[in-house]
């Protein structure tokens, strides 16, 4: 039982494989560039872009190409035109089988058993015959100048015959038209000559127009240049006149400004000179006042110094004498008490010693008092000389203070007519001399005496015998 099942299964598998191989062998497929024409007990049918099972013995199939066929259409004999001119025309045609089933069946009837060369030969004969008929209806000029019209007529004329064969004309192009008598070559010569003539005439006219326009342009340019030169000369003349007027106005204004500046400068210098004199007078007055104040302060200082010396003398001499006397008295009392306690005999000696010391102290105080009197007399004698010495030593400072405002001046402008005998820079030194000449007046105002008298007193002073001072 198992062996029979295996046998049956094996037979089924073998039968299935054999059937599959048979079906694969019976199945035919059509590519996109071909069609399969099946004929048999079911009648003719077309398979395009698909496949079908073809039963052997009862059915058969053939392939028909649907690709584009391109071939030359060049009749061996000359073609005569409407004018009787023999021409040779070479063209290229593209033809293919129509894609519908009726056209494929029609093409299969005509060409299925023929080779590609035989098929192209039949189609070329048909095409050459139609081309001959079309060329006979046209002139050489139409064939040469209107090739698209010839191709269109060719397609429309061949359409019926091609349809009867299941074909269609995709394109028809005339590649070359020639003749043995050079008709086509000579056909263009009149036009070439005419075109050449027209071109030469046009060139001559263009040159003439160019020359005319050039002459007109040169004339206009010359006129424009002359006009521009004239306007330029006029403009330059006007500009020079305006420049002269402007220069004249500028010179006048400069002269006016210079005159005004000089006038103002002279006024400023005069005002400065007046102001300088006023300031110098103020300075002199202020210096006199300051010197008076200094004199008063010096007198006060001297008086204070005298009082200080007197007080110092009193403090150092009298008080010291008093203190010393008190100390000595205390010592003497103590000593006297001690001596009294020690011996009464030594009391007399102690008294004599105290009296001697008191006499010394008295004499010392008297000597210091006399020294103070001598110093006071010396101050009285030196008062006038000290004043004279102070005034003379400060003379340079007074002159310097009076001339100090002039050192602050940046620029001095001297305007002098020479009426008083001094001109130029000597005017400045003359003014300085006048300022210095005012010093004696200041001395007289400060001291209350004339400078000549003061100097005479100084000369009359001579040293004392001891060399301690001066006496008038």
Number of C-alpha atoms within 10 A of each C-alpha: 5 7 8 9 10 11 11 12 12 12 12 12 12 12 12 12 12 12 12 12 12 12 14 11 13 13 13 16 15 18 15 12 12 18 25 24 21 20 16 15 10 9 8 13 16 22 19 21 13 13 14 14 14 18 16 11 8 10 15 14 18 13 16 22 18 19 12 12 15 15 14 18 22 20 18 10 11 16 21 19 21 14 11 11 18 20 22 17 23 16 18 15 19 15 20 18 24 20 15 11 16 13 18 26 21 18 21 22 12 14 18 18 12 11 10 12 9 12 14 18 13 11 18 18 14 15 23 19 12 17 23 17 15 19 21 17 12 15 16 24 13 15 20 15 11 11 17 15 12 20 20 13 16 21 20 10 16 18 15 13 15 21 16 13 21 24 23 21 20 13 14 23 18 19 13 13 15 17 16 11 11 10 15 17 10 11 12 12 12 10 11 12 11 12 12 13 12 12 12 12 12 12 12 12 12 12 12 12 12 12 12 12 12 12 12 12 12 12 12 12 12 12 12 12 12 12 12 12 12 12 12 12 12 12 12 12 12 12 12 12 12 12 12 12 12 12 12 12 12 12 12 12 12 12 12 12 12 12 12 12 12 12 12 12 13 15 12 13 17 15 12 16 15 12 12 14 14 12 15 19 14 13 17 20 13 12 16 17 13 12 19 15 13 13 16 12 12 13 13 12 14 14 12 12 13 16 12 13 15 15 13 14 17 16 12 12 19 18 13 15 19 12 12 15 18 12 12 17 15 12 14 18 16 12 18 21 14 15 18 15 11 12 11 12 10 15 18 11 12 17 14 11 13 17 12 12 13 17 12 12 19 14 12 14 18 13 12 15 17 12 12 16 12 12 14 14 11 15 15 11 16 17 13 15 18 13 15 18 15 12 19 15 11 12 17 13 12 20 17 12 15 22 17 13 13 14 7 8 9 6 8 12 14 16 12 13 10 10 7 8 9 14 15 13 12 12 17 14 12 13 13 15 11 11 17 17 12 13 17 14 11 20 20 14 13 18 16 10 11 15 18 11 10 20 14 11 14 18 10 11 15 12 11 11 9 6 8 8 14 16 13 13
